[in-house]
């Protein structure tokens, strides 16, 4: 792949269940997304729990909803073996 990347930026507040996101460098499928309301001195934050697409291990991250996070480019290819 020339002039392309394995990830692209996405706003944390726009994540939804079933989307893909990189959590601590691991490509994960979002299984739980919990936004919180902004506090007196802070921004609204979101807690994202994801399941690694290769090992099925669960990872969790918390970021302000206005910040960007990395989302992996995931393509699925099905083969028929005869």
C-alpha positions in Angstrom: 0.0 0.0 0.0 1.7 3.2 -1.1 0.8 6.5 0.4 -1.7 5.0 2.8 -1.8 4.1 6.5 -3.0 1.2 8.5 -5.0 3.7 10.8 -7.0 6.9 10.4 -8.1 9.4 13.0 -11.7 9.5 14.3 -13.3 11.6 17.0 -13.8 9.7 20.3 -17.3 11.1 20.6 -18.4 9.6 17.3 -17.5 6.0 18.2 -20.3 3.4 18.4 -20.7 -0.2 19.3 -19.4 -2.5 16.5 -16.8 0.0 15.2 -13.1 -0.6 15.2 -10.6 1.4 17.3 -6.9 1.0 18.3 -6.7 0.7 22.1 -3.1 0.7 23.4 -1.9 -0.2 19.9 -4.2 -3.2 19.6 -6.9 -3.3 16.9 -10.2 -3.8 18.8 -13.9 -4.0 18.1 -15.9 -1.7 20.3 -18.1 -3.8 22.6 -19.1 -1.1 25.1 -19.2 2.7 24.8 -20.1 4.8 27.9 -20.1 8.6 27.6 -20.2 10.8 30.7 -21.5 14.3 31.2 -19.0 17.2 31.5 -18.0 18.2 35.0 -17.6 21.7 36.5 -14.1 22.1 35.2 -13.7 19.4 32.6 -14.9 18.0 29.3 -17.2 15.1 28.7 -15.3 11.8 28.6 -16.0 8.5 27.1 -15.0 5.0 28.4 -14.5 2.6 25.5 -14.1 -1.2 26.1 -12.9 -3.2 23.1 -12.1 -6.8 22.2 -8.9 -7.5 20.3 -9.8 -8.8 16.9 -7.0 -11.3 16.9 -6.7 -12.6 20.5 -10.2 -11.7 21.9 -8.5 -10.0 24.9 -10.5 -7.0 26.3 -8.9 -3.6 26.6 -10.3 -0.3 28.0 -9.5 3.3 27.4 -10.9 6.7 28.6 -10.6 9.9 26.5 -12.4 13.2 26.2 -15.1 13.0 23.5 -13.6 15.9 21.6 -10.2 14.2 21.2 -9.2 12.0 18.2 -8.2 8.4 18.5 -6.8 6.0 15.9 -9.1 3.6 14.1 -7.5 0.7 12.1 -8.5 0.0 8.5 -10.1 -3.4 8.7 -11.1 -5.4 5.6 -12.6 -8.8 5.7 -12.0 -11.4 2.9 -13.8 -14.7 2.8 -12.4 -17.6 0.9 -14.0 -20.8 -0.3 -11.8 -23.9 0.1 -12.6 -26.9 -2.0 
